[in-house]
Structure formats: C-alpha cells, structure tokens
Amino acid sequence: MGIVSIGTDLVAVDRVSEAIERRGERFLRRVFTDGERAFCEAKARPATHYAGRFAVKEAVMKALGTGWTGGVRWAEIEVVRPGNEAPTLVLHGETARIAEELGIARVWISISHDRDLALAMAVAED
C-alpha cells in the first residue's frame, strides 16, 4: 500500500467556539455527526475537541483534493474514537464514493491540540 495524498490543517479553537456561539445547532448539525458531538460535549473543554475534529475534516478535504466543493459534506467525514484507542476516520455517502474513485482505501489521521490551536493531518492510502 502506498500514500496517495496528504492534507493538514490548523484551526484556532476560538474560531470554532465563535461559530458554535453564532450559528448554534445549525452549525453543529451541518459539520459534526451525533457521535462526534457526544464525544466533544463529554469533555471539559468541548470547543477544543470540536476544533480538532474540524481540522481533521479540512485536512481530509485537502487529501481528497476537493476542498469544500465536489459533493463532500462535512458530516460525511467522521472522527471515531472507540474507548481509549487512537482516533480513526470513517467516510460516508458521496465523500466515501469520491475516496473510492480516487483509489483511497484508508485515511490515517492524527489530531493534536492545546488551549488555543488544533492541528490535524490526514494521510490517504491506497
């Protein structure tokens, strides 16, 4: 298996926090899955974890080469973290179809964050 593409993104936690405050439920439903929301809301600083997941979604869009266009939807890119395991990625719907069309079998992700910033990397593999 080989690397098809990579994507990275850096997000200010305050930017995501402000989007949640301004747009509320509409923003959360458009961008995050129910599972992601439950995970983030269970944390002491939910905005930090939302920002990490937002960064993953943008990094994945870059790895797919689509950006926010081409049929990719935010909530079709899902970060899953069962138990204490490392986060993994699940693609749904049109986004999964695009990845398959590009020959991408798996996308590896890494998330890092501190109080002010969230960083994500996505490595697409065939």
Secondary structure, DSSP 8 states (H G I E B T S, - for coil): --EEEEEEEEEEHHHHHHHHHHHHHHHHHHH--HHHHHHHHTSSSHHHHHHHHHHHHHHHHHHHT-TT-TT--GGGEEEE--TTS--EEEE-HHHHHHHHHTT--EEEEEEEE-SSEEEEEEEEE-
